[in-house]
Amino acid sequence: MVLFFLEPLKALSSSAITIMSQSLPQTLSDQGGNLKEQLPPVTIGPLTQMDDEARKVFEAVKADILDKIWELHKADDLHDLNEVYKLDHVKFFNPISYRLEEVPYGINYYGKIELNEKGHCIHARVFSPHGSKGPIKFHSVQTRPSNQGGAVFTLEDPLRHFEY
């Protein structure tokens, strides 16, 4: 079966392979050979104290955010990932600050949400479409390597752009 997929590759000449590889996107690197980003840096708005409008956005996806925390907790137990090991349990859900990023079709909300009296927080990303063109959607909870705290942040940790 493997030979079936490899046979067409044998028929390609070296010049065809060279042309194909030249049409692929090239990775930019600096003089030291380190990879550089191809996309411009993402800019998000200033840190703002939680207001009623933003609170409604985070409250709309509260169940999804808490489900994600539970998933991370279960993965910690199963795989010893230590993503949320500092968070012994969630005592409350208190969105305290946020930043906005305008994107096509809506706004990304990046929020700092306090979860217990120890000041343990998570950073959550939520998408809200412009107007009423769809539901508010939970995107992700920020994670980082466990030796840097995993998914648990402090009140002082900066809220920055993140994907996952």
ROVOMAR-51110 format. One record per residue: x, y, z of N, C-alpha, C, O, CB in turn. Coordinates in steps of 0.001 Angstrom, whole numbers, plus 500000, padded with zeros to 6 digits. Glycine has a CB too. Layout:
BEGIN
XYZXYZXYZXYZXYZ/...
This chain:
BEGIN
500827498817500000500000500000500000500870501246500000500542502215499315499060499999501200/501953501252500734502852502402500778503450502659499403503592503811498992503968502180501813/503799501599498694504370501751497357503413502465496425503849503208495546504739500394496777/502121502257496599501127502921495776501255504433495887501150505131494878499725502478496174/501476504944497066501612506380497268502993506892496864503121508061496497501342506725498715/504009506069496919505359506504496584505631506485495084506475507244494608506363505634497288/504939505639494334505175505541492896505056506877492180505944507197491390504213504565492289/504007507690492406503927508972491695505104509894492012505483510706491168502626509675492040/505681509794493183506820510641493532508057510268492734508863511135492396507116510541495020/508213508989492431509365508558491647509348509157490253510401509378489655509405507047491558/508133509425489722508008509948488368508378511426488282508619511917487180506596509744487866/508432512139489371508776513551489349510272513736489101511104513065489712508364514223490664/510592514639488211512005514930487973512518515834489081511724516435489805512217515590486582/513817515938489220514377516811490254514036518266489977513866519041490918515898516635490341/513930518664488701513575520054488400512134520344488818511839521455489258513763520346486897/511230519368488689509846519564489118509771519708490626508995520514491140508963518400488655/510571518934491333510590519025492785511130520380493212510605520980494150511432517891493392/512171520876492545512736522180492857511699523280492640511549524162493485513984522444492000/510983523235491516509956524245491237508863524201492294508401525239492766509350524032489838/508449522975492666507404522851493676507871523430495004507106524125495673506995521384493849/509109523159495400509587523649496686509771525161496677509653525800497722510895522970497053/510060525749495507510201527196495437508862527900495576508824529064495974510860527595494135/507759527225495257506452527857495350505871527778496764504861528419497054505500527213494363/506502526996497644506039526899499021506447528156499783507471528762499467506606525632499708/505664528555500779506047529740501559507385529518502260507636528453502824504955530082502597/508209530505502214509522530416502842509458530995504246508733531960504485510587531151502001/510198530425505161510269530922506530511349531987506595512452531785506088510557529771507541/511046533102507206512021534170507369512914533868508555512446533366509577511325535527507548/514188534168508428515082534003509569516064535164509595516359535766508563515832532642509503/516567535470510783517536536545510913518932536019510585519080534865510185517498537148512336/519939536843510748521301536442510388521814535289511228522698534555510786522235537612510524/521286535113512421521706534011513284520964532715512996521204531705513658521508534388514724/520054532730512004519308531534511669518074531325512532517417530290512423520193530351511780/517747532288513389516560532174514238515319532525513422515349533443512601516676533097515486/514237531797513649512997532048512925512413533385513341512459533760514513511985530921513170/511859534103512366511191535365512636509723535217512257509378534408511396511861536541511857/508877535983512888507459535943512556507227536536511179507859537524510805506633536693513607/506321535931510426505973536444509113504817537445509201504664538298508326505608535292508177/504020537342510235502871538220510382503223539404511276504073539287512159501671537450510956/502572540542511048502832541677511934502360541355513345501468540524513515502136542953511411/502931541987514350502512541717515726501045542107515933500551543058515327503412542478516723/500378541371516781498978541631517088498900542762518102499654542786519074498273540354517626/497996543689517874497813544773518841496407544673519423495421544522518701498046546174518176/496347544761520734495061544772521403494983546029522260495999546635522601494855543486522261/493769546399522596493541547634523335494119547606524738494639546586525191492077547916523408/494022548735525416494579548849526769493790548019527781492634547666527548494599550314527208/494427547719528893493781547005529978492706547905530585492961549062530920494815546564531052/491505547352530718490361548110531215489699547333532345489584546109532277489344548399530076/489266548041533382488525547392534455487202546860533890486603547477533009488272548383535642/486761545724534398485551545086533910484361546027534057484148546611535120485294543772534660/483590546168532985482356546952533022481187546002532735481393544817532471482398548143531982/479975546526532789478794545672532640478736544977531281478377543803531198477538546492532841/479092545702530212479037545117528870480007543940528739479623542874528258479359546185527810/481240544122529157482234543047529068481880541891530008482066540725529662483639543588529400/481373542219531191480974541172532146479914540261531521479960539044531703480431541806533461/478963540844530788477921540046530122478533539088529104478068537957528961476898540966529428/479567539531528400480234538677527413480849537466528106480658536336527656481321539468526643/481579537685529186482225536567529881481212535682530604481390534466530675483251537093530877/480159536282531136479112535493531797478374534608530792477905533527531146478113536422532516/478270535065529534477581534286528502478278532956528219477636531998527788477486535094527218/479589532895528462480346531664528186480965531079529459481906530288529396481449531942527155/480430531474530598480968531013531888481029529487531949482044528932532370480109531549533051/479976528807531541479953527336531597481062526740530720481698525760531108478569526799531144/481293527325529548482351526829528659483733527023529281484593526148529180482285527542527300/483937528161529917485228528441530563485463527469531716486552526911531854485280529904531077/484442527272532535484587526334533660484783524900533170485527524134533782483356526406534577/484118524532532066484340523205531466485791523040531027486384521978531218483399522992530262/486363524092530437487757524025529987488696523868531179489660523105531109488129525287529178/488427524582532271489252524432533481489167522992533984490175522409534383488795525427534596/487961522421533963487785521036534394488570520077533484489207519141533967486286520665534399/488519520315532165489287519482531221490780519553531535491461518528531541489030519932529758/491289520750531795492708520904532131493038520166533425494092519540533542493074522396532263/492131520246534392492332519554535665492389518045535449493259517374536005491210519910536660/491475517505534650491455516063534363492733515647533624493291514587533907490200515691533520/493198516473532681494435516174531956495633516207532893496562515413532744494640517169530806/495618517123533860496689517160534868496778515825535593497861515257535739496448518303535885/495626515328536048495597514059536778496056512897535906496805512027536352494192513786537305/495599512894534660495891511779533772497322511790533258497975510748533211494943511791532615/497811512960532872499112513061532201500166513808533014501279514018532532498942513743530876/499836514207534224500758514950535077501289516204534378502487516484534399501921514055535496/500364516955533754500749518150532991500982519373533864501748520260533486499689518468531975/500346519436535012500474520568535928500038521894535324500667522923535568501889520683536386/498959521878534535498431523116533958497686523951534994497795525177535003497506522799532788/496929523289535867496130524014536856496394523505538269495519523575539132494642523891536528/497597522996538503497911522383539794497802523364540960497500522947542078499301521800539757/498040524658540727497951525645541808496511525947542193496248526473543275498648526929541401/495593525618541321494190525942541534493508524748542194493045523831541517493490526315540193/493451524773543534492876523634544244491384523493543951490907522371543783493103523778545748/490644524575543885489263524550543413488789525973543121489335526956543621488339523870544455/487759526034542299487190527320541905486151527705542952485184526976543173486555527256540464/486352528851543594485397529311544614484405530311544035483260530377544481486141529944545798/484838531094543039483941532045542413484439532352541012485535531939540635483827533332543250/483651533066540250483958533444538871483808534949538812482700535468538680483017532715537818/484945535659538911484908537105539011485759537754537917486955537967538115485387537550540390/485152538075536755485909538799535724486318540169536264485471540929536733485067538954534415/487635540491536199488091541742536809488645542765535825488566543968536076489131541440537821/489208542303534701489727543244533713489708542588532339489578541370532218491164543708534083/489841543420531304489800542875529945490538543797528984490847544947529295488343542675529481/490807543246527804491375543986526680490594543575525443490080542459525373492922543707526511/490504544471524466489749544207523246490668544146522036491685544837521970488680545275523040/490289543309521084490975543231519791489911543236518703489099542315518612491886541947519693/489921544272517884488998544334516744489474543349515686490636543373515282488909545788516157/488579542494515245488876541528514189487732541586513185486656542090513508489062540069514765/487945541077511970486826541067511024485633540334511645485789539271512244487243540395509682/484479540898511499483209540312511946482946540416513440481895539964513894483167538885511559/483860540995514233483560541090515650484715541578516500485623542259516024483121539778516145/484656541210517779485645541645518763486088540444519585485259539660520048485069542761519682/487394540301519766487933539333520713488089540033522055488683541108522148489297538739520218/487550539409523080487702539887524452488724538990525138488579537768525143486327539886525224/489751539591525713490730538871526524490453539276527971490564540453528315492234539200526088/490096538316528816489714538669530164490525537972531236490925536817531084488291538370530361/490762538688532319491377538125533525490229537820534471489462538706534845492444539115534185/490120536532534858489013536095535699489570535494536977490288534495536948488115535074534956/489231536115538098489685535642539403488792534479539836487572534523539683489659536796540465/489441533417540391488704532196540708488697531809542176487916530948542580489262531082539932/489551532428542985489540532105544423490145533267545221490643534240544655490330530781544702/490086533137546543490567534218547418492082534339547428492607535312547969490077533997548831/492805533383546848494271533448546778494752534324545617495956534506545435494852532040546636/493824534862544841494199535690543696494565534888542468495158535430541535495344536570544061/494223533596542442494474532780541252493477533162540165492273533257540402494374531261541583/494011533376538971493202533825537840493464532947536628494457532223536561493497535299537507/492562533028535691492805532477534362492620533621533374491968534623533667491839531261534038/493207533446532206493014534387531114492180533667530064492570532606529576494389534899530523/491034534239529716490131533628528754489957534539527552490007535764527664488774533323529399/489749533911526394489507534648525155488118534280524651487768533104524554490602534335524075/487330535311524329485949535136523901485721535998522668486220537120522585484947535506525042/484960535465521701484633536218520486483179536665520541482283535869520823484893535364519212/482956537944520270481605538497520198481416539100518803482123540037518432481364539577521325/480463538564518027480265539085516663479654540485516691478955540854517635479361538135515851/479933541260515636479326542588515514477814542449515413477301541534514769479888543347514281/477118543364516052475657543329516012475143542051516637475707541566517617475146543457514575/474111541518516096473582540236516597473686539190515499472712538510515175472100540381517075/474875539071514935475101538155513815475610536804514284476399536164513589476087538758512832/475180536375515423475591535077515927475841535125517414475822536190518030476827534597515210/476077533949517989476274533879519436477687534277519850478623534234519051475974532479519932/477819534661521103479127534880521706479779533514521849479126532563522278479020535625523095/481067533399521493481730532093521498482992532108522349483833533000522232482073531667520074/483102531103523205484335530884523962485399530401522985485138529522522163484123529850525132/486598530973523074487699530573522192488705529706522923488978528583522499488397531801521619/489266530218524029490305529450524711490646530043526070490272531167526407491555529381523851/491375529233526835492000529664528080493491529656527803494006528700527223491613528730529315/494190530703528208495624530778527959496365529755528814496117529631530013496148532195528242/497267529036528182498145528120528904499581528450528533499843529062527498497808526626528579/500487528047529371501924528225529164502597527027529820501921526252530497502452529606529764/503890526848529646504548525697530282504304525662531784504221526704532434506049525728530009/504189524460532325503853524314533747504887524968534659504538525439535742503724522842534102/506158525006534240507161525648535098507000527174535123507659527855535909508571525283534618/506127527705534267505812529137534281504428529400534868503960530539534879505894529712532866/503777528349535352502475528527535991501314527854535296500200527863535821502185529952536099/501539527266534122500443526605533412499348527586533038499623528643532470499862525487534259/498109527239533352496966528083533012496562529006534155495604529768534024495790527222532617/497277528947535269496929529762536432497837530990536484499063530875536448497048528935537744/497216532160536570497928533429536609497645534124537934496741533734538672497521534331535418/498422535150538224498181535969539414497464537246538990497315537522537799499519536300540157/497029538012539970496404539295539679497381540249538990496965541128538234495875539925540964/498672540076539250499696540967538699500184540557537310500749541385536596500868541022539636/499981539307536911500454538864535593499768539659534496498558539875534560500200537355535396/500528540105533475499921540903532414498983540071531537499226538888531297501005541536531556/497932540693531075496970540080530155497392540448528743497362541618528359495494540551530452/497785539439527970498310539654526624497518538843525600496704537988525948499801539281526562/497781539137524331497182538359523245497647536916523349498803536662523688497552538956521858/496769535976523064497133534568522987496161533861522057495040534319521837497133533909524394/496608532749521523495752531918520687495121530823521515493899530758521643496540531319519523/495963529948522087495455528814522875496269528667524126496009527773524930495485527505522065/
